[in-house]
Amino acid sequence: MKTKYVLELADVKAIAAAAEAFALKHQWAVTIAIVDDGGHLLWLQRLDGATPISAHIAPAKAHTAALGRRESKIYEDVINQGRTSFLSAPGIQGMLEGGVPLFKEGYCIGAVGVSGVKSNEDVLIAKAGIAAIGL
């Protein structure tokens, strides 16, 4: 058997706090979602002014990044390059930039998804959160 790393509540809170601080510093109203390695929601935070739909999009981006073990932008790029049949992939809904997986020693332990501003800005927020735990 192998030892498996998991996100603990303290990790989740640290990621969320750092992501929130980064978003607020830039005056970006977003929703931040954090999931475990199976894409199960651990944290959802909708900042003041964030659109209601962002509360659906952020968890979907995080879920996609966790299950795919890669940034959700990869899927967006595949679709934009003409492989629209990928839209029918089962169980994947957040195929937009803004979902970033978390890796510890080569193993995916979860992901952060952000929605509410430009997708490349969503990624900056997610990565700022992830940096808070040294990953």
Order of alpha helices (4+ residues) and beta strands (2+ residues): alpha-beta-beta-alpha-alpha-beta-beta-alpha
